[in-house]
Amino acid sequence: MLARLQKLTDRLIGLSAIIGTTGLLFVVAVIVIDVIGRNFGMPLYGSQDLITMTMVLIVFGGMALCDRNDGHIVVDIFESSFSPALNRAIDILSALLGVTIFVLIAYTVFKSAQLSQMLNLSTNLLNLPTAWFQFALCVLSLVGALAMLLRAVTLVLTPGYEHHPEKEML
């Protein structure tokens, strides 16, 4: 069961990372085209709308991969003075706190997307419906929450499993 959940989660994380990467490549292309266009007196119309909306995909698209690769900022000043059991409990609780935060983000943005849809809200220049990007943020937030939940479950069910296998000292 855990292996199937891990496989599903890995696929969702991979898909969200691809979405974030595609968004990043798109934003770079838009910026390059806009800068070149500005030099010729013809900036790309709507570039601010495109960049702003795509940033949602970039940030939340990479969040689950960042969590899986243990890329979040960790302050571990007292970790060496805590017992392994306490460190493990802190890792589990922090993962569950992350799940809670990301589910709340998804819920709040989902409600906002419903409102945006009802009011037909759109971007300033290109009139892109903002609800599309809000719904994408909801889905990507839930993928991040699933990744964090899987980390917590793995920590609970796997004896002797340490989530931070290698740490860099500054």
Steps between C-alpha positions, in 0.01 A plus 500: 500500500775743596695411185196575280446832676871581457481422127187713452649784699826485304306525174298795625816669626665441163200645318489807724875550451454480123220758522723728708796453265286569195371812671855614573606447138190688385573795732861516380381504137242772576762714675752459217238588238381796708854636554588466132169659407562792736831568329309543173221700661252210488473330842302177519141593573375323813838372615427605857177296499678196358788520746281563805266209430779262403689571824224308680587192296872544554488540878239240582609265223839456664383489861434124519835418337674734741341315791583155362863602447516651849562843355308711750686724739569326830629664816674221687678684779377266773471180296829355622394545863163326448451127507440320168143427610432869565655598166283241329189633678590855393542383139161328510327800658660743255385285207147490642507877556604540136209279393261716703637824357487380140149358535388832651665688211320274252166546677533879525611540139224262384241725666667802339498325160128435533449869570724595206301269276168641620617860445683420174822648635788515255845648457535869414625492142441157346177423687625153600256350751673504839298199616703267273820589679333486840371149431850401384641636826246289692602181323872570535454583870324168552786317326741673739281401794492140376880495477528629857240253622691214339818621673321499836353153439839367393660640813234340718498158332869450423704424813838667510421715196664840518353765273820709492758244380767757419528851629727776390666703768545868424 
